Amino acid sequence: MSLSIQPTGAACGAFVTGVDLTQDISADLAGELRAHWLEHKVLAFPDQALSDADLERFTLSFGEIGREPFFGSVDGHEHIIAIQRSADETTPVFAEFFHSDQSFMPVPPAGTCLFGITIPPVGGNTLFADQVKAYERLPDGLRERAEGLTAIHSADRVYTADGVYGDDDRTHGRSMDIIPDESARERCRHPFVRTHRETGEKALYSSPAFIRGYVDVEQDEADALMFEFYDWQTRDELVYSHKWSRNTLLMWDNRSVLHSASGGYDGHDRLLHRTTIADTRF
């Protein structure tokens, strides 16, 4: 069985076949997959009937498994969380806004792995926006402005008791095990233009999902800037829309893409299991 890489033809992403992820992968193969991951930013591995233990083992081939604040874990696997929605659920779709996972942490995860278990027959695509291309295609004046910005990140709008996924959301029957906490009010600072420490490429980093402002920028101006950048970051020509199938594993690079969930599958159950790949430094 030989490894095959087929680019999606969109701004980012590739399909990987010719590898069985239910088996151990060698260090050489992990290195080869890492090179493709860095190049394409999103890799999709179809037809992989993974157990939770397989998912953990695969994740560990690329680094330590990251911590998942504000989520309960699946039974017997403390590092795996369930991204799920019940057929009769009426709460808003989880994470339906472009973002980079856990950018509010001092050292956010390098990557995310997401495995499809119960996949609706319609809807539910995951969207990826290439932030290297977003940076490269900025108008000169806006790129210069981006270079000088340090963003202030926080999860306070999202994972506090009064946040989007707080107490009120839980009373409306969300099936995901989200655990609001006051620690979500903590803030950290990251350059808005991030230099990828493995590729050397520059990318725009994160979005209004977790950015609360910019250092030394008045709030009104910061809010306007965030949404001006967001418009550029999520332009159609930068986006790959991944259509899910059962037993597909996705891995993406949080340092170079944003991602967003989408709905369109009301009346159907949906379940995916997620791990993150920890980084050693920003």
Secondary structure in CASP SS format (residue, H / E / C, confidence):
PFRMAT SS
TARGET T0000
AUTHOR 0000-0000-0000
METHOD secondary structure of the structure
MODEL  1
M C 1.00
S C 1.00
L C 1.00
S E 1.00
I E 1.00
Q E 1.00
P E 1.00
T C 1.00
G C 1.00
A C 1.00
A C 1.00
C C 1.00
G C 1.00
A E 1.00
F E 1.00
V E 1.00
T E 1.00
G C 1.00
V C 1.00
D C 1.00
L C 1.00
T C 1.00
Q C 1.00
D C 1.00
I C 1.00
S C 1.00
A H 1.00
D H 1.00
L H 1.00
A H 1.00
G H 1.00
E H 1.00
L H 1.00
R H 1.00
A H 1.00
H H 1.00
W H 1.00
L H 1.00
E H 1.00
H H 1.00
K C 1.00
V E 1.00
L E 1.00
A E 1.00
F E 1.00
P C 1.00
D C 1.00
Q C 1.00
A C 1.00
L C 1.00
S C 1.00
D H 1.00
A H 1.00
D H 1.00
L H 1.00
E H 1.00
R H 1.00
F H 1.00
T H 1.00
L H 1.00
S C 1.00
F C 1.00
G C 1.00
E C 1.00
I E 1.00
G C 1.00
R C 1.00
E C 1.00
P C 1.00
F C 1.00
F E 1.00
G C 1.00
S C 1.00
V E 1.00
D C 1.00
G C 1.00
H E 1.00
E C 1.00
H C 1.00
I C 1.00
I E 1.00
A E 1.00
I E 1.00
Q E 1.00
R E 1.00
S C 1.00
A C 1.00
D C 1.00
E C 1.00
T C 1.00
T C 1.00
P C 1.00
V C 1.00
F C 1.00
A C 1.00
E C 1.00
F C 1.00
F C 1.00
H E 1.00
S C 1.00
D C 1.00
Q C 1.00
S C 1.00
F C 1.00
M C 1.00
P C 1.00
V C 1.00
P C 1.00
P C 1.00
A C 1.00
G E 1.00
T E 1.00
C E 1.00
L E 1.00
F E 1.00
G E 1.00
I E 1.00
T E 1.00
I C 1.00
P C 1.00
P C 1.00
V C 1.00
G C 1.00
G C 1.00
N C 1.00
T E 1.00
L E 1.00
F E 1.00
A E 1.00
D E 1.00
Q H 1.00
V H 1.00
K H 1.00
A H 1.00
Y H 1.00
E H 1.00
R C 1.00
L C 1.00
P C 1.00
D H 1.00
G H 1.00
L H 1.00
R H 1.00
E H 1.00
R H 1.00
A H 1.00
E H 1.00
G C 1.00
L C 1.00
T E 1.00
A E 1.00
I E 1.00
H E 1.00
S E 1.00
A C 1.00
D C 1.00
R C 1.00
V C 1.00
Y C 1.00
T C 1.00
A C 1.00
D C 1.00
G C 1.00
V C 1.00
Y C 1.00
G C 1.00
D H 1.00
D H 1.00
D H 1.00
R H 1.00
T H 1.00
H C 1.00
G C 1.00
R C 1.00
S C 1.00
M C 1.00
D C 1.00
I E 1.00
I C 1.00
P C 1.00
D C 1.00
E H 1.00
S H 1.00
A H 1.00
R H 1.00
E C 1.00
R E 1.00
C E 1.00
R E 1.00
H E 1.00
P E 1.00
F C 1.00
V E 1.00
R E 1.00
T E 1.00
H C 1.00
R C 1.00
E C 1.00
T C 1.00
G C 1.00
E C 1.00
K E 1.00
A E 1.00
L E 1.00
Y C 1.00
S C 1.00
S C 1.00
P C 1.00
A C 1.00
F C 1.00
I E 1.00
R E 1.00
G E 1.00
Y E 1.00
V C 1.00
D C 1.00
V C 1.00
E C 1.00
Q H 1.00
D H 1.00
E H 1.00
A H 1.00
D H 1.00
A H 1.00
L H 1.00
M H 1.00
F H 1.00
E H 1.00
F H 1.00
Y H 1.00
D H 1.00
W H 1.00
Q H 1.00
T C 1.00
R C 1.00
D H 1.00
E H 1.00
L H 1.00
V E 1.00
Y E 1.00
S E 1.00
H E 1.00
K C 1.00
W C 1.00
S C 1.00
R C 1.00
N C 1.00
T C 1.00
L E 1.00
L E 1.00
M E 1.00
W E 1.00
D E 1.00
N C 1.00
R C 1.00
S C 1.00
V E 1.00
L E 1.00
H E 1.00
S E 1.00
A E 1.00
S C 1.00
G C 1.00
G C 1.00
Y C 1.00
D C 1.00
G C 1.00
H C 1.00
D C 1.00
R E 1.00
L E 1.00
L E 1.00
H E 1.00
R E 1.00
T E 1.00
T E 1.00
I E 1.00
A C 1.00
D C 1.00
T C 1.00
R C 1.00
F C 1.00
END
